[in-house]
Amino acid sequence: MEEKDDSQQMKGKTSDLSSQIDEVKEIMKKNVNQILHREENLDKLLEVHIHIHHLQTRKVSRSYWWKNVKLMVAVVVIVLIIVVVIILLAVGVIPIMGF
């Protein structure tokens, strides 16, 4: 009779351990799925961040390009005005006060 009790106790312990192992396996599966889901979300977030960074970089690049163009146009206009004034002075269209 004692052997049956020992046998039933062993079966009960084995059943308990098996159920605990199954529970741990389910928890681990759930955790792995959560990790994979987070990784997917991080990948999506990284893609969005890269896209936004690319757009901002292009915007800043264009902004500085236009500033550079405006500066070059201003320099060319100033140089042309100086050249025209020198030519007009040399030709005598603009009288020189001291002469």
C-alpha distances in whole Angstrom, upper triangle without the diagonal:
4,5,5,6,9,10,11,12,14,15,16,18,20,21,22,24,25,27,28,30,31,33,34,36,37,39,40,41,43,45,46,47,49,50,52,53,55,56,58,59,61,62,64,65,67,68,70,71,73,74,76,77,79,80,81,83,85,86,87,88,91,92,93,95,97,97,99,101,102,103,105,107,108,109,111,113,114,115,117,119,120,121,123,124,126,127,129,130,131,133,135,133,132,135,134,136,137,139
4,5,5,6,8,10,10,12,14,15,16,18,19,21,22,24,25,26,28,30,31,32,34,36,37,38,40,41,43,44,46,47,49,50,52,53,55,56,58,59,61,62,63,65,67,68,69,71,73,74,75,77,79,79,81,83,84,85,86,89,90,91,93,95,95,97,99,100,101,103,105,106,107,109,111,112,113,115,116,117,119,121,122,123,125,127,128,129,131,133,131,130,133,132,133,135,137
4,5,5,6,8,10,10,12,14,15,16,18,19,20,22,24,25,26,28,30,31,32,34,35,36,38,40,41,42,44,46,47,48,50,52,53,55,56,57,59,61,62,63,65,67,67,69,71,72,73,75,77,78,79,81,83,83,85,87,88,89,91,93,94,95,97,99,100,101,103,104,105,107,109,110,111,113,115,116,117,119,121,122,123,125,126,128,129,131,129,128,131,130,132,133,135
4,5,5,6,8,10,10,12,14,15,16,18,19,20,22,24,25,26,28,30,31,32,34,35,37,38,40,41,43,44,46,47,49,50,52,53,55,56,57,59,60,62,64,65,66,68,70,71,72,74,76,77,78,80,81,82,84,86,87,88,90,92,93,94,96,98,99,100,102,103,104,106,108,109,110,112,114,115,116,118,120,121,122,124,125,127,128,130,128,127,130,130,131,132,134
4,5,5,6,8,10,10,12,14,15,16,18,19,21,22,24,25,26,28,30,31,32,34,35,37,38,40,41,43,44,46,47,49,50,52,53,55,56,58,59,60,62,64,65,66,68,69,70,72,74,75,76,79,80,81,82,84,85,87,88,90,91,92,94,96,97,99,101,102,103,105,106,107,109,111,112,113,115,117,118,119,121,123,124,125,127,128,127,125,128,128,129,131,133
4,5,5,6,9,10,10,12,14,15,16,18,20,21,22,24,25,26,28,30,31,32,34,36,37,38,40,41,43,44,46,47,49,50,52,53,55,56,57,59,61,62,63,65,67,68,69,71,73,73,74,77,78,79,80,83,84,85,87,89,89,91,93,94,95,97,99,100,101,103,105,106,107,109,110,111,113,115,116,117,119,121,122,123,125,127,125,124,127,126,127,129,131
4,5,5,6,8,10,10,12,14,15,16,18,20,21,22,24,25,26,28,30,31,32,34,36,37,38,40,41,43,44,46,47,49,50,52,53,55,56,57,59,61,62,63,65,67,68,69,71,72,73,76,77,78,79,82,83,84,85,87,88,89,92,93,94,96,98,99,100,102,103,105,106,108,109,110,112,114,115,116,118,120,121,122,124,125,124,123,126,125,127,128,130
4,5,5,6,8,10,10,12,14,15,16,18,19,21,22,24,25,26,28,30,31,32,34,35,37,39,40,41,43,44,46,47,49,50,52,53,55,56,58,59,60,62,64,65,66,68,70,71,72,74,76,77,78,80,81,82,84,86,87,88,90,92,93,94,96,98,99,101,102,103,105,107,108,109,111,112,114,115,117,118,120,121,123,124,123,121,124,124,125,127,129
4,5,5,6,8,10,10,12,14,15,16,18,20,21,22,24,25,27,28,30,31,32,34,36,37,38,40,42,43,44,46,47,49,50,52,53,55,57,58,59,61,63,64,65,67,68,69,70,73,74,75,76,79,80,81,82,84,85,87,89,90,91,93,95,96,97,99,101,102,103,105,106,107,109,111,112,113,115,117,118,119,121,122,121,120,122,122,123,125,127
4,5,5,6,8,10,10,12,14,15,16,18,20,21,22,24,25,26,28,30,31,32,34,36,37,38,40,41,43,44,46,47,49,50,52,53,55,56,57,59,61,62,63,65,67,68,69,71,72,73,75,77,78,79,81,83,84,85,87,88,89,91,93,94,95,97,99,100,101,103,105,106,107,109,110,112,113,115,116,117,119,121,119,118,121,120,122,123,125
4,5,5,6,8,10,10,12,14,15,16,18,20,20,22,24,25,26,28,30,31,32,34,36,37,38,40,41,43,44,46,47,49,50,52,53,55,56,58,59,61,62,64,65,66,68,70,71,72,74,76,77,78,80,82,83,84,86,87,88,90,92,93,94,96,98,99,100,102,104,105,106,108,110,111,112,114,115,117,118,120,118,117,120,120,121,123,124
4,5,5,6,9,10,10,12,14,15,16,18,20,21,22,24,25,27,28,30,31,33,34,36,37,39,40,42,43,45,46,48,49,50,52,54,55,56,58,59,61,62,64,65,66,69,70,71,72,75,75,77,78,80,81,83,85,86,87,89,91,92,93,95,97,98,99,101,102,104,105,107,108,110,111,113,114,115,117,119,117,116,119,118,120,121,123
4,5,5,6,8,10,10,12,14,15,16,18,20,21,22,24,25,27,28,30,31,32,34,36,37,38,40,42,43,44,46,47,49,51,52,53,55,57,58,59,61,62,63,64,67,68,69,70,73,74,75,76,78,79,81,83,84,85,87,89,90,91,93,95,96,97,99,100,101,103,105,106,107,109,111,112,113,115,116,115,114,116,116,117,119,121
4,5,5,6,8,10,10,12,14,15,16,18,20,21,22,24,25,26,28,30,31,32,34,36,37,39,40,41,43,45,46,47,49,51,52,53,55,56,57,59,61,62,63,65,67,68,69,71,72,73,75,77,78,79,81,83,84,85,87,89,90,91,93,94,96,97,99,100,102,103,105,106,108,109,111,112,114,115,114,112,115,115,116,118,120
4,5,5,6,9,10,10,12,14,15,16,18,20,21,22,24,25,27,28,30,31,33,34,36,37,39,40,42,43,45,46,48,49,50,52,54,55,56,58,60,61,62,64,66,67,68,70,71,73,74,76,77,78,80,82,83,84,86,88,89,91,92,94,95,97,98,99,101,103,104,105,107,108,110,111,113,114,113,112,115,114,116,117,119
4,5,5,6,9,10,10,12,14,15,16,18,20,21,22,24,26,27,28,30,31,33,34,36,37,39,40,42,43,45,47,48,49,51,52,53,55,57,58,59,60,63,64,65,66,69,69,71,73,74,75,77,79,80,81,83,85,86,87,89,91,92,93,95,96,98,99,101,102,104,105,107,108,109,111,113,111,110,113,112,113,115,117
4,5,5,6,9,10,10,12,14,15,16,18,20,21,22,24,25,27,28,30,31,32,34,36,37,39,40,41,43,45,46,47,49,51,52,53,55,57,57,58,61,62,63,64,67,68,69,71,73,73,75,77,78,79,81,83,84,85,87,89,90,91,93,94,96,97,99,100,101,103,105,106,107,109,111,109,108,111,110,112,113,115
4,5,5,6,9,10,10,12,14,15,16,18,20,21,22,24,25,27,28,30,31,33,34,36,37,39,40,42,43,45,46,47,49,51,52,53,55,56,58,60,61,62,63,66,67,68,70,72,73,74,76,77,78,80,82,83,84,86,88,89,90,92,94,95,96,98,100,101,102,104,105,106,108,110,108,107,110,110,111,113,114
4,5,5,6,9,10,11,12,14,15,16,18,20,21,22,24,26,27,28,30,32,33,34,36,37,39,40,42,43,45,46,48,49,50,52,54,55,56,58,60,61,62,64,65,67,68,70,71,73,74,76,77,79,80,82,83,85,86,88,89,91,92,94,95,97,98,100,101,103,104,105,107,109,107,106,109,108,110,111,113
4,5,5,6,9,10,10,12,14,15,16,18,20,21,22,24,26,27,28,30,31,33,34,36,37,38,41,42,43,44,46,47,48,51,52,53,54,57,58,59,60,63,63,65,66,68,69,71,73,74,75,77,79,80,81,83,84,86,87,89,90,91,93,95,96,97,99,101,102,103,105,106,105,104,106,106,107,109,111
4,5,5,6,9,10,10,12,14,15,16,18,20,21,22,24,25,27,28,30,31,33,35,36,37,39,40,41,43,45,46,47,49,51,52,53,55,56,57,59,61,62,63,65,67,68,69,71,73,74,75,77,78,79,81,83,84,85,87,89,90,91,93,95,96,97,99,101,102,103,105,103,102,105,105,106,108,110
4,5,5,6,9,10,10,12,14,15,16,18,20,21,22,24,26,27,28,30,31,33,34,36,37,39,40,42,43,45,46,48,50,51,52,54,55,56,58,60,61,62,64,66,67,68,70,72,73,74,76,77,79,80,82,83,85,86,88,89,91,92,94,95,97,98,100,101,103,104,103,101,104,104,106,107,109
4,5,5,6,9,10,11,12,14,15,17,18,20,21,23,24,26,27,28,30,32,33,34,36,37,39,40,42,43,44,46,48,49,50,52,54,55,56,58,59,61,62,64,65,67,69,70,71,73,75,76,77,79,80,82,83,85,86,88,89,91,92,94,95,97,98,99,101,103,101,100,103,102,104,105,107
4,5,5,6,9,10,10,12,14,15,16,18,20,21,22,24,25,27,28,30,31,32,34,36,37,38,40,42,42,44,46,47,48,51,52,53,54,56,57,59,60,62,63,64,67,68,69,71,73,74,75,77,78,80,81,83,84,85,87,89,90,91,93,95,96,97,99,100,99,98,101,100,102,103,105
4,5,5,6,9,10,10,12,14,15,16,18,20,21,23,24,25,27,29,30,31,33,35,36,37,39,40,41,43,45,46,47,49,51,52,53,55,56,58,59,61,62,63,65,67,68,70,71,73,74,76,77,79,80,82,83,85,86,88,89,90,92,94,95,96,98,99,98,97,100,99,101,102,104
4,5,5,6,9,10,11,12,14,15,16,18,20,21,22,24,26,27,28,30,32,33,34,36,38,39,40,42,44,45,46,48,49,50,52,54,55,57,58,60,61,62,64,66,67,68,70,72,73,75,76,78,79,80,82,84,85,86,88,89,91,92,94,95,97,98,97,95,99,98,100,101,103
4,5,5,6,9,10,10,12,14,15,16,18,20,21,22,24,26,27,28,30,31,32,34,36,37,38,40,42,43,44,46,47,48,50,52,53,54,56,58,59,60,62,64,65,67,68,70,71,73,74,75,77,79,80,81,83,85,86,87,89,90,92,93,95,96,95,93,96,96,97,99,101
4,5,5,6,9,10,10,12,14,15,16,18,20,21,22,24,25,27,29,30,31,33,35,36,37,39,40,41,42,45,46,47,48,51,52,53,55,57,58,59,61,62,63,65,67,68,69,71,73,74,75,77,79,80,81,83,84,86,87,89,90,91,93,95,93,92,95,94,96,98,99
4,5,5,6,9,10,11,12,14,15,17,18,20,21,23,24,26,27,29,30,31,33,35,36,37,39,40,42,44,45,46,47,50,51,52,54,56,57,58,60,61,63,64,66,67,68,70,72,73,74,76,78,79,80,82,84,85,86,88,89,91,92,94,92,91,94,94,96,97,99
4,6,5,6,9,10,10,12,14,15,16,18,20,21,22,24,26,27,28,30,32,33,34,36,38,39,40,42,43,44,46,48,49,51,52,54,55,56,58,60,61,63,64,66,67,69,70,72,73,75,76,78,79,80,82,83,85,86,88,89,91,92,91,89,92,92,94,95,97
4,5,5,6,9,10,10,12,14,15,16,18,20,21,22,24,26,26,28,30,31,32,34,36,37,38,40,42,42,44,46,47,48,50,52,53,54,56,58,59,60,62,64,65,67,68,69,71,73,74,75,77,78,80,81,83,84,86,87,89,90,89,87,90,90,92,93,95
4,5,5,6,9,10,10,12,14,15,16,18,20,21,23,24,25,27,29,30,31,33,35,36,37,39,40,41,43,45,46,47,49,51,52,53,55,57,58,59,61,63,64,65,67,68,70,71,73,74,75,77,79,80,81,83,85,86,87,89,88,86,89,89,91,92,94
4,5,5,6,9,10,11,12,14,15,17,18,20,21,23,24,26,27,29,30,32,33,35,36,38,39,40,42,44,45,46,48,50,51,52,54,56,57,58,60,61,63,64,66,67,69,70,72,73,75,76,78,79,80,82,84,85,86,88,86,85,88,88,90,92,93
4,5,5,6,9,10,10,12,14,15,16,18,20,21,22,24,26,27,28,30,31,32,34,36,37,38,40,42,43,44,46,48,49,50,52,54,55,56,58,59,61,62,64,65,67,68,70,71,73,74,76,77,79,80,82,83,85,86,84,83,86,86,88,89,91
4,5,5,6,9,10,10,12,14,15,16,18,20,21,22,24,25,26,28,30,31,32,34,36,37,38,40,41,43,44,46,47,48,50,52,53,54,56,58,59,61,62,64,65,67,68,69,71,73,74,75,77,78,80,81,83,84,83,82,85,84,86,87,89
4,5,5,6,9,10,11,12,14,15,17,18,20,21,23,24,25,27,29,30,31,33,35,36,37,39,40,42,43,45,46,48,49,51,52,54,55,57,58,60,61,63,64,66,67,69,70,72,73,75,76,77,79,80,82,83,82,81,84,84,85,87,89
4,5,5,6,9,10,11,12,14,15,17,18,20,21,23,24,26,27,29,30,32,33,35,36,38,39,41,42,44,45,46,48,50,51,52,54,56,57,58,60,62,63,64,66,68,69,70,72,73,75,76,78,79,81,82,80,79,83,82,84,86,88
4,5,5,6,9,10,10,12,14,15,16,18,20,21,22,24,26,26,28,30,31,32,34,36,37,38,40,42,43,44,46,48,49,50,52,53,55,56,58,59,61,62,64,65,67,68,70,71,73,74,76,77,79,80,78,77,80,80,82,83,85
4,5,5,6,9,10,10,12,14,15,16,18,20,21,22,24,25,26,28,30,31,32,34,36,37,38,40,42,43,45,46,47,49,51,52,53,55,57,58,59,61,63,64,65,67,68,70,71,73,74,75,77,79,77,76,79,79,80,82,84
4,5,5,6,9,10,11,12,14,15,17,18,20,21,23,24,26,27,29,30,31,33,35,36,37,39,41,42,43,45,47,48,50,51,52,54,56,57,58,60,62,63,64,66,68,69,70,72,73,75,76,78,76,75,78,78,80,82,83
4,5,5,6,9,10,11,12,14,15,16,18,20,21,22,24,26,27,28,30,32,33,34,36,38,39,40,42,43,45,46,48,49,51,52,54,55,57,58,60,61,63,64,66,67,69,70,72,73,75,76,74,73,76,76,78,80,81
4,5,5,6,9,10,10,12,14,15,16,18,20,21,22,24,25,26,28,30,31,32,34,36,37,38,40,42,43,44,46,47,49,50,52,53,55,56,58,59,61,62,64,65,67,68,70,71,73,74,73,71,74,74,76,77,79
4,5,5,6,9,10,10,12,14,15,16,18,20,21,23,24,26,27,29,30,31,33,35,36,37,39,41,42,43,45,46,48,49,51,52,54,55,57,58,59,61,63,64,65,67,69,70,71,73,71,70,73,73,75,77,78
4,5,5,6,9,10,11,12,14,15,17,18,20,21,23,24,26,27,29,30,32,33,35,36,38,39,41,42,44,45,47,48,50,51,53,54,56,57,58,60,62,63,64,66,68,69,70,72,70,69,72,72,74,76,77
4,5,5,6,9,10,11,12,14,15,16,18,20,21,22,24,26,27,28,30,32,33,34,36,37,39,40,42,43,45,46,48,49,51,52,54,55,57,58,60,61,63,64,66,67,69,70,68,67,70,70,72,74,75
4,5,5,6,9,10,10,12,14,15,16,18,20,21,22,24,25,27,28,30,31,32,34,36,37,38,40,42,43,45,46,48,49,51,52,54,55,56,58,59,61,62,64,65,67,68,67,66,69,68,70,72,74
4,5,5,6,9,10,11,12,14,15,17,18,20,21,23,24,26,27,29,30,31,33,35,36,37,39,41,42,43,45,47,48,49,51,53,54,55,57,58,59,61,63,64,65,67,65,65,68,68,70,71,73
4,5,5,6,9,10,11,12,14,15,17,18,20,21,23,24,26,27,29,30,32,33,35,36,38,39,41,42,43,45,47,48,50,51,52,54,56,57,58,60,61,63,64,66,64,63,66,66,68,70,71
4,5,5,6,8,10,10,12,14,15,16,18,20,21,22,24,26,27,28,30,31,33,34,36,37,39,40,42,43,45,46,48,49,51,52,54,55,57,58,60,61,63,64,62,61,64,64,66,68,69
4,6,5,6,9,10,10,12,14,15,16,18,20,21,22,24,26,27,28,30,31,33,34,36,37,39,40,42,43,45,46,48,49,51,52,54,55,57,58,59,61,63,61,60,63,63,65,66,68
4,5,5,6,9,10,11,12,14,15,17,18,20,21,23,25,26,27,29,30,32,33,35,36,37,39,41,42,43,45,47,48,49,51,53,54,55,57,58,59,61,59,59,62,62,64,66,67
4,5,5,6,8,10,11,12,14,15,16,18,20,21,23,24,26,27,29,30,32,33,35,36,37,39,41,42,43,45,47,48,50,51,52,54,55,57,58,60,58,57,60,60,62,64,65
4,5,5,6,9,10,10,12,14,15,16,18,20,21,22,24,26,27,28,30,32,33,34,36,37,39,40,42,43,45,46,48,49,51,52,54,55,57,58,57,55,58,58,60,62,63
4,6,5,6,9,10,10,12,14,15,16,18,20,21,22,24,26,27,28,30,32,33,35,36,37,39,41,42,43,45,47,48,49,51,52,54,55,57,55,54,57,57,59,61,62
4,5,5,6,9,10,11,12,14,15,17,18,20,21,23,24,26,27,29,30,32,33,35,36,37,39,41,42,43,45,47,48,49,51,52,54,55,53,52,56,56,58,60,61
4,5,5,6,8,10,10,12,14,15,17,18,20,21,23,24,26,27,29,30,32,33,35,36,38,39,41,42,44,45,46,48,49,51,52,54,52,51,54,54,56,57,59
4,5,5,6,9,10,11,12,14,15,16,18,20,21,22,24,26,27,28,30,32,33,34,36,38,39,40,42,43,45,46,48,49,51,52,51,50,53,53,54,56,58
4,6,5,6,8,10,10,12,14,15,16,18,20,21,22,24,26,27,28,30,31,33,34,36,37,39,40,42,43,45,46,48,49,51,49,48,51,51,53,55,56
4,5,5,6,9,10,11,12,14,15,17,18,20,21,23,24,26,27,29,30,32,33,35,36,37,39,41,42,43,45,47,48,49,47,46,50,50,52,53,55
4,5,5,6,9,10,11,12,14,15,17,18,20,21,23,24,26,27,29,30,32,33,35,36,38,39,41,42,43,45,46,48,46,45,48,48,50,51,53
4,5,5,6,9,10,11,12,14,15,16,18,20,21,23,24,26,27,29,30,32,33,34,36,38,39,40,42,43,45,46,45,44,47,47,49,51,52
4,5,5,6,9,10,10,12,14,15,16,18,20,21,22,24,26,27,28,30,31,33,35,36,37,39,40,42,43,45,43,42,45,45,47,49,51
4,5,5,6,9,10,11,12,14,15,17,19,20,21,23,25,26,27,29,30,32,33,35,36,37,39,41,42,43,42,40,44,44,45,47,49
4,5,5,6,9,10,10,12,14,15,16,18,20,21,22,24,26,27,28,30,32,33,34,36,37,39,40,42,40,39,42,42,44,46,47
4,5,5,6,9,10,11,12,14,15,16,18,20,21,22,24,26,27,28,30,32,33,34,36,37,39,40,39,38,41,41,43,45,46
4,5,5,6,9,10,10,12,14,15,16,18,20,21,22,24,26,27,28,30,31,33,34,36,37,39,37,36,39,39,41,43,45
4,5,5,6,9,10,11,12,14,15,17,18,20,21,23,24,26,27,29,30,31,33,35,36,37,36,34,37,37,39,41,43
4,5,5,6,9,10,11,12,14,15,17,18,20,21,22,24,26,27,28,30,32,33,34,36,35,34,37,36,38,40,41
4,5,5,6,9,10,11,12,14,15,16,18,20,21,22,24,26,27,28,30,31,33,34,33,32,35,35,38,39,41
4,5,5,6,9,10,11,12,14,15,16,18,20,21,22,24,26,27,28,30,31,33,31,30,33,33,35,37,39
4,5,5,6,9,10,11,12,14,15,17,18,20,21,23,24,26,27,29,30,31,30,29,32,31,34,35,37
4,5,5,6,9,10,11,12,14,15,16,18,20,21,22,24,26,27,28,30,29,28,31,31,33,35,36
4,5,5,6,9,10,10,12,14,15,16,18,20,21,22,24,25,27,28,27,26,29,29,32,34,35
4,5,5,6,9,10,11,12,14,15,17,18,20,21,22,24,26,27,25,24,27,27,29,31,32
4,5,5,6,9,10,11,12,14,15,17,18,20,21,22,24,26,25,23,26,26,28,30,31
4,6,5,6,9,10,10,12,14,15,16,18,20,21,22,24,23,22,25,25,28,30,30
4,5,5,6,9,10,10,12,14,15,16,18,20,21,22,21,20,23,23,26,28,29
4,5,5,6,9,10,11,12,14,15,16,18,20,21,20,18,21,21,23,25,26
4,5,5,6,9,10,11,12,14,15,16,18,20,19,18,21,21,23,25,26
4,5,5,6,9,10,10,12,14,15,16,18,17,16,20,20,23,25,25
4,5,5,6,9,10,10,12,14,15,16,15,14,17,17,20,22,23
4,5,5,6,9,10,10,12,14,15,15,13,16,16,18,20,21
4,5,5,6,9,10,10,12,14,14,13,16,16,19,21,21
4,5,5,6,8,10,10,12,11,11,14,15,18,20,20
4,5,5,6,8,10,10,9,8,11,12,15,17,17
4,5,5,6,9,10,10,9,12,11,15,16,16
4,5,5,6,8,9,9,12,13,16,18,17
4,5,5,6,5,6,9,10,14,16,15
4,6,5,6,5,7,7,11,12,12
4,5,8,8,9,9,13,14,12
4,6,8,9,11,14,16,14
4,5,6,8,11,13,11
4,6,9,12,15,13
4,6,9,12,12
4,6,9,8
4,6,6
4,6
4
